[in-house]
Each structure stands twice: as structure tokens, then as C-alpha cells.
Amino acid sequence: MLLVRIIHNCTATKLKKAATALVNGKLVVFPTETVYGLGADATNIDAVNRIFHTKGRPAEHPVIIHFSTIDKLDVWAKNIPDYAIKLASSF
């Protein structure tokens, strides 16, 4: 059963609820510059699998992982080109 809770007019309290949902393995939908994204805790394999199932996404199609600082880059990627590190450091 799919339960959807919509948060309008985001406040700090509502964002904390969304963060709690992520910690608890739930999915969240969020706007980006062009489309709405479907997010999960990337460290929770069940939640990530739920994204693939919900979207009907083939397993060989990777998903984007967002993280807070460049310090976490080497946890998620390897053989990172110098230009990419310089770009990430700038932003």
C-alpha cells in the first residue's frame, strides 16, 4: 500500500518531518530545476530498491546520489578526475 503525505509551504518543521521519513526508509518527492525527484536514503538498500520498484526503473539505470560535502565524495565514487574535484570544491 502506497501512502503519500504531501507537504506544502515548507517550513523547518516540515523539512524535519521529511528528513525523519528518509531516516525511516520512506521515499520523499521534491522539486528540482526541471522535474520532481524521488528521493531515499542512499545508504538504505531497501529504500533505494523501493525507488526502482516505484518508478519501474531498470536495475542497470543508476540513480543520482546527493551528499552534503565533498568529503563524502570518495565514499560514493572512485577514479574522480581532478577537474571534477576542482568543480565540486568551488561549489
C-alpha positions in Angstrom: 0.0 0.0 0.0 1.4 3.4 -1.0 0.9 6.1 1.5 1.6 9.6 0.3 1.8 12.6 2.6 2.1 16.0 0.8 4.0 18.8 2.5 3.1 22.3 1.2 4.7 25.6 2.2 7.8 24.0 3.5 8.9 25.1 6.9 11.8 23.9 9.1 9.3 21.7 11.0 8.0 20.1 7.7 11.5 19.6 6.4 12.4 17.8 9.6 9.4 15.5 9.0 10.7 14.8 5.5 14.2 14.1 7.0 12.6 11.7 9.6 10.7 9.9 6.8 14.0 9.4 4.9 15.7 8.1 8.1 12.8 5.7 8.5 13.3 4.3 5.0 10.4 6.2 3.3 10.6 7.9 0.0 10.2 11.7 -0.5 9.3 13.7 -3.6 11.0 17.0 -4.1 11.1 19.7 -6.8 14.3 20.2 -8.8 15.0 22.8 -11.5 13.2 20.8 -14.2 11.3 17.8 -12.7 10.3 16.3 -9.4 12.7 13.9 -7.9 12.0 10.8 -5.9 14.5 10.5 -3.0 15.5 7.9 -0.5 18.4 7.4 2.0 21.1 6.1 -0.3 22.6 4.0 2.5 19.3 2.1 2.9 19.2 -0.6 0.2 15.5 -1.3 0.8 14.6 2.3 0.3 16.7 2.5 -2.8 15.1 -0.6 -4.2 11.8 1.0 -3.4 12.7 3.8 -5.8 13.4 1.3 -8.6 10.2 -0.5 -7.9 8.0 2.6 -7.6 9.4 4.1 -10.9 9.6 0.8 -12.7 13.3 1.7 -13.3 15.6 -1.0 -14.7 18.2 -2.1 -12.2 21.0 -1.1 -14.7 19.9 2.5 -14.7 21.8 4.3 -11.9 20.3 6.9 -9.6 21.8 10.2 -8.5 23.2 10.5 -5.0 23.3 13.9 -3.3 25.6 14.4 -0.3 26.4 17.3 1.9 30.1 17.8 1.5 33.0 16.9 -0.9 34.5 14.9 2.0 31.9 12.2 1.2 32.8 12.0 -2.5 35.3 9.1 -2.1 32.6 7.0 -0.3 30.4 7.1 -3.4 32.8 7.4 -6.3 36.3 6.3 -7.4 38.8 7.5 -10.0 37.4 11.0 -9.8 39.1 13.3 -12.3 40.9 16.4 -10.9 38.7 18.8 -12.9 35.6 17.2 -11.1 37.1 17.7 -7.7 38.1 21.3 -8.5 34.5 22.0 -9.7 32.9 20.3 -6.6 35.3 22.3 -4.4 34.1 25.5 -5.9 30.5 24.8 -5.2 
